[in-house]
Amino acid sequence: MTEPHRALVFVVDDDPEVVRLVTRTLGEFDFATQAFRDGASVLRRLMTERPDLCIVDLGLPDMDGIELVREIARRCDCGMLILTGRGYTADRVMGLEGGGDDYVVKPFEPRELVARVRSILRRRGGGASVAGALQRRYARFGDWTLDCAANTLRGQDDGEQVLGTAEAQVLRTFLERPNQILTREQLLVHFRHEYHTYVRDFPALLARVLGQGPPPDVRIALAENIYEEQTGKLSFGSPHPELFLVMMEGLGYSRDQILGKVPALEQEAILYRSFLDRVSVEPPWVVGAAVLTIFVEGSVHERAEMNGTREVLAEDELLARHPLVKHYGCPRENMLLVRAHRAVEGDHRKDAWASVLDHVHDEAMADRVVRAVSEARTSWMRYRDGVARAMGVSSSTAA
């Protein structure tokens, strides 16, 4: 079979950290990339090679970025995304009128950048190379449609979710191999990473935020959360890390398999833990509280939980549906961690949101919180993809 064309993206930016983030993110979504630190070098390359799209920073060392956008547009019929720290309306207008298809202000969410790149390529369409890069293969299940070429998942309400490479590979694996489940060895890799990356030390992470001296109402909420996490005295009388180990025993893993010699964690796991350590100790406390109690402890049911519209299943039905019970035979009596979460999560979720929303009083602080949670999401997604890779959930698995 002929390999599908990989859309080629030129990244023009003199900030090495931004270049690394952009090229790595686009690479994860199967784009080919070439990086250039100034305008002259990318113009030289255009003499021999034509990209499908250019991402251009406006603050380059050798020439004005808007002039470069115009020059690229004059020489090459490619998509143009302006990525810059300049957020002024005048810059936006000049960039878009000079040949830009879209404009993204730093700091940015990597997945949004990918979505905007894809949107530009779709809109421009028509060329053979772009058409090849965007060819589609759909898989439908339930009320969902997976676009295997674009790694997007569309629901019945037409909402579209961009998937990471590993996430899409896992889903394709399940669709191409129905009724098959991950091996015990693969699951062990996942569970050991979960335990050593954050489950074991989550109470300590919360305690660091408490140690920053937040207002009294937040201290009470954090103290109750830590008390339950570390003692379980609000539910079943055992620390949550201990209940995690009880669940592992129900799956047939010995404690030594989880607690024994600390595994060599994937680099993405080390970076994610380092991020959690940093936000838990750095002021302002509200940033750490948002990341730990809203992002890490939160779930897809958050909005429904807060609105009082979430369907709450009876405990027996909840456990019967749980994948570890249904597919891996974990005894229900070993699912105390799930039951503990169910018993206390309602009040904890309300406390978590109140602790943040009631103490963010200006736009600057709101922006810091949003950026931190966005960074948490990006770091966690890389962690998830790295663990999936270590589990052997890759393209070869689904072949």
N, C-alpha and C positions, 0 to 999 in steps of 0.2 A: 504494500500500500504506500502511496506517495505521502510523505510527511506534509501536513498542512503548513502553509506559510506563517511564519512568526512575524507579526508586525514589528518594524524597526523604529525605535524611539531614540532620538538624539536628546541628551540631557545637558543643558548649557548652564552651569552654575559654578562659581568659584569657591563655594563652601563645601569642603569635602564631606562633612557630616550629612548635609542635605543630599549630596550626590549619592552617598552610600545608601541612605534611606530610600531615595526614589528608585535607584537601579535595583536594589534588593527587592523592594515591593513589586515593581513591575516584573522582575524575573520570576517571582513567585506565581504570577499570573500569566506566565509563558510569553511575555514580551521580550524581544531582543533589544538590548540597549547599548549605546555608546555615549561616553561622557566627555565633555569638553569644558575647560575652565575659563575660556575667553571666547570672544566673538571671532577673532582671526582664525583660530584653529577649526571652528565649526564651518566657517566659510571655505577654508581650504578643503575640508572633507566633502563639501557639497559639490566640488568639482569632479569627484569620482564616484560618489554614492548618494542616493536619494532615500531619505527616511520616509516613513509613513506619517510621522508626527514629530514635532520638536517641542520640548519643554524648555522655556527660556526664562532666566532670571533677569530682571531689569538692571540690577546693580553690578555690572561686570567691570573688571579692572581696566579694560582697554577701549571700551566704547559704550555708548548709551544703549541700554537694552531695547528701547523702543525703535531705535535706528536699526538694530540687528533684526528685530522682528520684521521690519519693512524690507530689509535686504533679503532675508530668507524667503519672504513671500514673493519677492520679485524673481528670485532664482529658482524656486522650487514649489511645486504645487503639493504641499503637504499640510497636515493639520498643525495648528499652533496653539499651545497652552502656555500662558504666561503665569509663572510661579514666582512670587516676589513678596518682600516684606512691605512694599509700598501699598498702602490701602487707600490712598487718596482718590477721590472720584476722577480728577483730571487725568491721573495716570491710567486708571481703568479705561476711560474713554479713548485716550490716545492709543493705548495698547490694542484695544478691540478695533478701533478704526484703522490702525496701521496694519492689520492682518491677523490679529489674534482671534481664535475661535472661542476661547474661554479664559478666565482670569481667576487664579486661586491665590489667596493671601496667606503667607506664613504667619504662625504655625498652622499646619494643615493635618487633616486626618488621612493617613495613607490610603485607606480603602475608598474614601471619597475621591482622591486623586485618580485611582484606577477607574472608578465609575465615570469620571469626567473624560478621561482618555478614551474609554470605550465609546462614550456618547459622541465625542468628536469624530471618531472613526466611522461610527454608524451613520452620522449625518452626512459625512463627506462621501462615503460609500462609492459604488460604481466602478472604481478601478479594480483591475484583476487582483493586485496584491492585497488590497483591503478586503475585497470580497472573499479571497481565500482565507485571510486571517480571521474573518468573522463568520465563517461557515458554521452552521448550527447542527447539533444533533440533540434531540429532545428525549427525555425519559419522563413518563408521567406515572404518578402513584398517588392514590387518594385524591386530595384536592390540590396537589402540588405538581409543578412542572419544573424539572431540572434542565437547564441549558448546559449541556456537557462541554460545549466549546467555550462558552463565556463564563462558566462557573457561577451562574446565577440561579437562584431558586425563587420561583414566583408562586404566590398563593392564590386562593380563590378570589381574594379581594384585589388582585392585580398588584399587590405590594411586592417589590423585588428586593431580595437579600443577596448581596455579593458574598460569595464563599471564598475562604482561603483555599490554597491548593490542596493541602492535606485534608481539609474538611470535605471538599468536593470529591477527593479520592475515596474517602471513607464511604460517602454516600453512594458513589458509583459501585464500590465493592459490594455493598449491601444489595443494590439493585441488580447487579450482574450475577450475584450469587445468593439468591433468595433462600431464606431459612437456614443460612449458615451463620455461625457466630464466631467471635474472636476466640482464640485459644487461651488456655489458662496462662501460658507463658507470656502472651501478649498483654493480657490484663495485669499480670504481675508488674510488668514494666510501668504501666499506667499508675497503678496503685502506689508503688514505691515512690514514684515521682510526686504524686499528690501528698503523701504523708511527709516526705522529707523537704518538700518545697514550702508548704505552708500549713498543712493540717496540724502537725505536731506543735508548731510554735504560734498558732493564731492567737491564743489568749495573751501571749507575751507582746505580740504586735499591737493588740488593743490596749494593753497596759501602757505601752509607750505613748500612745495618744493621750490617755488619761493623765500620764505624768507631765504633760505640757500645761496642765492647769486650765482646762476649759471651764465655762460657766457652770454653776451648780446643777442645773437641770441636765446638762450633758454628762457631768460627772456621774450622776445617778444612773443614767441610761447605760453609759459605758461600764460602770461598776456591776450592774445587773447582768450585762452581757458577758463580762469576764467571769463573773461568779458562776454562771451556767456553763460557759465553755470549760472552765477549769475544774469545777466540782460536780456539775450536773445536778445540783441540789434543787433546781426548779423543775426537774423532770424525773430522771431515773437514777440519780445519785452517783453517777460516774462521769469523769471528765470526757468531753467529746473526743479527744484523741484516743482515749481508751475505748470508747464505743466504736470508733473506726476500726480498731484492731479486733474487736469482737465480731464485727461484720466480716473482716478478712478471714477469721477463723471459720465463720459460717460458709465461706467459699472454699474452704479446704487448705488455706495457706497457713503455715505455722508463723508464730510471731517472729521467729528468727529470720524467716524469709522477708519480712518487712523491716524488722528492727536490727537485723544482723549487720554485717559490714556495710557501712553507708555506701550506696551505689554511686558510681560515677554519673552524676546528673548531666543531662544534656545542657549545652551552653545556654540555650534559651531559658531553661529552668533556673539556672544560676542568675541570669540577668533579671528574670522576673522577680525572684526572691530579693535580689539587691534593690530593685525598685521598691518593693514593699517595705524593706528595712528603711530605706531613705525617707519615704513619705510618712512613715510612722513616727519619726523623730524630728523631722524638720518643721518648724513653724511655717504657716499658722496651723493650729491643731485641726481646723475644720477641713483642710485638704486631706489629711490622713484619715479623719473620720469618714469623709465621703468615699474615699477609695476602699477602705476596709469594710465599712458597714453597709454601704450602698452597692458598690461594685462587687467586691469579693463575696459578701454574704447574700447579695441580691439574686433575683432570678427573673426568668421571662414572665413570671406572674405578677411582677411588681405593681404595674398599673392597676390590674384587676384587684389585687390585694388591697391597695389604698382606696380604690373606689367602692369596695365592698361587693364587687360583682364576680369575684372568682368563685368557681364551683369547687366546693370543698368536699372531697370524697370521704366516705366513711373509712376508718383506718384499715379495716380488713380489705376493702376494695383497693385502697391505695397500695397496700403491700402486695396484693395479688397481681397488680399491674406493673410493679416495679421490675425493671429488666433483670436485676440480680436475683430476684425470686423466680420470675417467670422463665428466664432462659438459662440461669446458672444454678438454680436449685438452692439458693441461700435460704436456710430456715428462717421463718418469720421471727422467731425468738432472738435471732442474731441481728435483726434490723432495728436495734434500739436507737441508732443514730438517726435514722429516718423518722422514727417515732418521736424522738426528742425535738428534732427540728419542727415537726408538725405541731408539737405541743406548745412551743414558745415563739414560733416565728411571727405570728400575727402582731403581738405587742412589740417585738423587737424591730419589725419592719417599720411600724409607725414611729417608734423612738428614733430609729436611724434617720428617717427623712426629716423629722422635726428637729433633730440635733443640727442638721445642716441648714435646712430652709429657714429656720427661725434665727439663725445667726450669720447669714450672709446678707449684709445690709447695703452693699454698693456693687456697682457693675464690675469694678476692678476685681473684687474678691470673687464674684460669680464667675468671671472669666478664668481666674486661677483654678477654681474648683472644676470647671468644665474641662479645662486643658489637662488637669491631672487625671481625671477619670478617663478622658480620651486616651491619654498615654497609658493608663492601666489596661484599657481594652486592647490597645495595640500590642503591648508587652505580653498580655495573656494569650492573645492569638498566636504570637510567635512561639510562646511556651507550648501551647496546644499542638501546633504544627510540628515542633521539634520532638515532642513525646510521640506523636503519631508516626513520625519517621523512625524513631527508636523501636517502636512496636512492629515495624515492617509493614505499616499500612501505606503503601506507595503505589505508583503506576504499575510496577511489576506484580504487586499483589492482585490487582484487578485484571491482569492480562488474561 
